[in-house]
Amino acid sequence: MRLFAAVLPPDHVCAELDAVVGELNTLPDAESLRWTGREGWHITLAFYGDVADDAVPALSAGLARVAHRTEPFALAVRGGGEFGQGRVVWAGVSGDVAALRSLAGRVEDAGREAGVELEPRRYQPHLTLARGREGVAGEYVAVLDRFAGQGWGVGEVVLMCSELPRSGVAGERPRYEVVGRWGLGAGG
């Protein structure tokens, strides 16, 4: 299974993002981008890649421990940026980013303890909105820089399975499925 741990934005945040994506879709070349879509919006904490089925219980137990030991915290979607010489457009994160980074580090550790090999990456909290050809992101980032969404209380860690498109149909998106959810804090 291709797995990752994430924080999922609530419906009101997705509605705000829908509005800004609607504005982004009025810009030149918007039709050339592959938009992630609301069902795929998440803030990745750790990407585990292909995980053997027999490692999932240990990973899940580790994530449960991490969640139990992490108090809820506040985030908001704000601003934006680009990766890969402008090929990926993303929305940024504000609020208690230090708590988010700390959670991401502990979630990565839980993966390693479960025997999952992770690629070393510098953590950049973001929510991917679109992918396209090199250099296309500039105008989109300028619009996102003016965006400031409402905050929300992060209350859970989610283990997700992603299935990449296989059909070859243009515009097809990955499919995401929740494998497990763990509430943050002693009550979670």
C-alpha positions in Angstrom: 0.0 0.0 0.0 1.2 3.5 -0.8 0.7 5.3 2.5 1.1 8.7 4.1 0.1 10.4 7.3 -1.8 13.7 7.1 -3.9 16.4 8.6 -7.2 16.9 6.7 -8.8 20.4 6.5 -12.4 20.6 7.6 -15.3 21.4 5.3 -15.3 25.2 5.9 -11.6 25.4 5.0 -12.3 23.4 1.8 -15.1 25.7 0.9 -12.7 28.7 1.2 -10.1 26.9 -0.9 -12.8 26.1 -3.5 -13.4 29.9 -3.8 -9.7 30.7 -4.3 -9.3 27.8 -6.8 -12.3 29.2 -8.7 -10.3 32.5 -9.0 -7.2 30.6 -10.0 -9.1 28.9 -12.7 -9.8 32.3 -14.4 -6.1 32.9 -15.0 -4.4 32.1 -18.3 -3.3 28.5 -18.8 -5.5 27.2 -15.9 -6.8 24.5 -18.2 -3.3 23.2 -18.6 -3.0 22.4 -14.9 -4.0 19.2 -13.2 -6.0 20.4 -10.2 -5.9 18.3 -7.1 -9.5 18.6 -6.3 -11.2 18.9 -2.9 -11.2 15.2 -2.2 -7.4 15.1 -2.4 -6.7 18.2 -0.2 -4.5 17.3 2.8 -1.4 18.5 4.6 1.1 15.7 4.5 2.9 14.9 7.7 5.0 12.0 6.4 5.1 10.1 3.1 5.8 6.4 3.8 5.6 5.2 0.2 4.9 1.5 -0.5 4.4 -0.2 2.9 4.1 -3.9 3.3 0.7 -5.0 4.7 2.3 -6.7 7.6 3.9 -3.4 8.7 0.6 -1.5 8.8 -0.4 -2.6 12.3 2.9 -1.5 13.9 2.7 1.8 12.0 -0.9 2.3 13.1 0.0 1.6 16.7 2.9 4.1 16.5 0.6 6.8 15.0 -2.0 6.1 17.8 0.8 6.7 20.4 1.9 9.9 18.7 -1.6 11.2 18.5 -2.4 10.4 22.1 0.7 12.4 23.2 0.0 15.4 21.0 -2.4 18.2 22.1 -4.7 19.7 19.5 -3.4 22.9 17.9 -4.7 25.6 15.5 -3.9 26.0 11.8 -5.1 28.1 8.9 -4.5 28.0 5.2 -2.7 31.1 4.1 -0.6 32.2 1.1 1.0 29.9 -1.3 4.1 28.9 -3.2 5.6 26.6 -5.8 7.8 23.6 -6.0 9.8 22.0 -8.9 10.6 25.2 -10.9 7.0 26.2 -10.8 5.4 22.9 -11.7 3.5 22.5 -8.4 1.2 25.2 -7.0 0.4 24.9 -3.3 -1.4 26.8 -0.5 0.6 27.5 2.6 -0.1 27.0 6.3 -0.1 29.4 9.2 -1.0 29.1 12.9 0.9 26.8 15.2 3.3 25.7 12.5 5.8 24.7 15.2 3.3 22.1 16.6 2.7 20.9 13.0 6.4 20.4 12.4 6.8 18.6 15.7 3.9 16.3 14.9 5.4 15.6 11.4 8.7 14.7 13.0 7.1 12.3 15.5 4.9 10.8 12.7 8.1 10.1 10.7 9.7 8.5 13.7 6.7 6.2 14.1 7.2 5.1 10.5 10.8 4.3 11.1 10.0 2.4 14.3 7.5 0.3 12.3 10.3 -0.5 9.8 9.3 1.9 7.1 12.2 3.5 5.2 11.5 7.2 4.6 13.3 9.4 2.1 15.0 12.2 3.9 13.1 15.4 3.1 13.0 18.9 4.6 9.5 19.3 5.9 7.5 22.1 4.1 3.9 22.2 5.3 1.6 22.8 2.4 -1.6 21.7 0.6 -1.0 20.9 -3.1 -3.6 22.5 -5.4 -2.3 21.9 -8.9 0.5 20.4 -11.1 1.6 21.6 -14.5 4.5 22.3 -16.7 7.6 24.1 -15.6 7.3 27.8 -14.8 3.5 28.0 -14.8 3.0 28.8 -11.1 4.0 32.5 -10.9 0.6 34.1 -11.4 -1.1 31.5 -9.2 1.2 32.2 -6.3 0.5 35.9 -6.6 -3.2 35.3 -6.1 -2.5 32.8 -3.2 -0.3 35.4 -1.5 -3.4 37.4 -0.8 -5.4 34.4 0.6 -5.9 34.0 4.3 -8.4 31.4 5.4 -10.2 30.8 8.7 -8.4 28.8 11.3 -9.4 25.4 12.7 -8.4 23.2 15.5 -6.4 20.2 14.3 -7.8 17.2 16.2 -6.6 14.1 14.5 -3.9 12.4 12.5 -5.0 10.4 9.5 -3.3 7.5 7.8 -4.1 7.6 4.1 -3.7 5.2 1.2 -3.2 6.7 -2.3 -3.7 4.9 -5.5 -2.1 6.6 -8.5 -4.1 6.8 -11.8 -3.5 3.8 -14.1 -6.0 4.3 -16.9 -4.0 6.9 -18.8 -7.1 9.1 -19.0 -6.2 12.8 -19.1 -7.1 14.6 -15.9 -7.5 11.5 -13.8 -6.5 12.1 -10.2 -5.1 9.8 -7.5 -7.7 8.2 -5.3 -7.3 8.5 -1.5 -8.7 6.2 1.2 -8.6 6.6 5.0 -6.8 3.7 6.6 -7.0 4.9 10.2 -7.7 8.0 12.3 -6.4 8.9 15.7 -7.7 11.8 17.8 -5.1 14.1 19.3 -4.6 14.4 23.1 -5.3 12.1 26.0 -9.0 12.0 25.1 -8.3 10.9 21.5 
